[in-house]
Amino acid sequence: MKEVPTAKIKLTEVKELFDAGYEILGELRSEVNAPVVRAKFLN
């Protein structure tokens, strides 16, 4: 079993990441014109 990588972030960065993620989901919802959307990350 592979070890799961960890990331250390400051508490102030959490709010910025949350706000950015929420903004992205809002844009995706308006793009598909639906109240709920499923997004997958592509590498």
C-alpha positions as YAML, in Angstrom:
chain: A
units: angstrom
residues:
- id: 1
  name: MET
  ca: [0.00, 0.00, 0.00]
- id: 2
  name: LYS
  ca: [1.34, 3.42, -0.95]
- id: 3
  name: GLU
  ca: [1.71, 6.12, 1.65]
- id: 4
  name: VAL
  ca: [-0.82, 8.92, 1.31]
- id: 5
  name: PRO
  ca: [0.90, 12.28, 0.80]
- id: 6
  name: THR
  ca: [0.11, 15.05, 3.25]
- id: 7
  name: ALA
  ca: [0.08, 18.78, 2.77]
- id: 8
  name: LYS
  ca: [0.50, 21.41, 5.45]
- id: 9
  name: ILE
  ca: [-1.40, 24.65, 4.99]
- id: 10
  name: LYS
  ca: [-2.06, 27.65, 7.16]
- id: 11
  name: LEU
  ca: [-5.56, 28.21, 8.51]
- id: 12
  name: THR
  ca: [-5.79, 31.50, 6.62]
- id: 13
  name: GLU
  ca: [-5.17, 29.61, 3.37]
- id: 14
  name: VAL
  ca: [-8.12, 27.29, 4.03]
- id: 15
  name: LYS
  ca: [-10.64, 30.11, 3.62]
- id: 16
  name: GLU
  ca: [-9.00, 31.21, 0.37]
- id: 17
  name: LEU
  ca: [-9.08, 27.64, -0.98]
- id: 18
  name: PHE
  ca: [-12.71, 27.19, 0.10]
- id: 19
  name: ASP
  ca: [-13.78, 30.47, -1.52]
- id: 20
  name: ALA
  ca: [-11.95, 29.59, -4.75]
- id: 21
  name: GLY
  ca: [-13.53, 26.13, -4.86]
- id: 22
  name: TYR
  ca: [-16.99, 27.53, -4.20]
- id: 23
  name: GLU
  ca: [-16.53, 30.09, -6.97]
- id: 24
  name: ILE
  ca: [-15.47, 27.38, -9.42]
- id: 25
  name: LEU
  ca: [-18.50, 25.24, -8.54]
- id: 26
  name: GLY
  ca: [-20.75, 28.26, -9.06]
- id: 27
  name: GLU
  ca: [-19.32, 28.77, -12.53]
- id: 28
  name: LEU
  ca: [-19.76, 25.08, -13.37]
- id: 29
  name: ARG
  ca: [-23.39, 25.15, -12.20]
- id: 30
  name: SER
  ca: [-24.15, 28.13, -14.39]
- id: 31
  name: GLU
  ca: [-22.32, 26.54, -17.33]
- id: 32
  name: VAL
  ca: [-24.53, 23.43, -17.24]
- id: 33
  name: ASN
  ca: [-27.58, 25.38, -16.00]
- id: 34
  name: ALA
  ca: [-28.20, 23.03, -13.07]
- id: 35
  name: PRO
  ca: [-28.27, 23.48, -9.28]
- id: 36
  name: VAL
  ca: [-25.96, 20.47, -8.78]
- id: 37
  name: VAL
  ca: [-22.93, 19.47, -10.81]
- id: 38
  name: ARG
  ca: [-20.35, 16.71, -10.52]
- id: 39
  name: ALA
  ca: [-16.81, 17.71, -11.41]
- id: 40
  name: LYS
  ca: [-13.78, 15.48, -11.96]
- id: 41
  name: PHE
  ca: [-10.21, 16.67, -11.87]
- id: 42
  name: LEU
  ca: [-8.13, 15.78, -14.92]
- id: 43
  name: ASN
  ca: [-4.36, 15.55, -14.78]
...
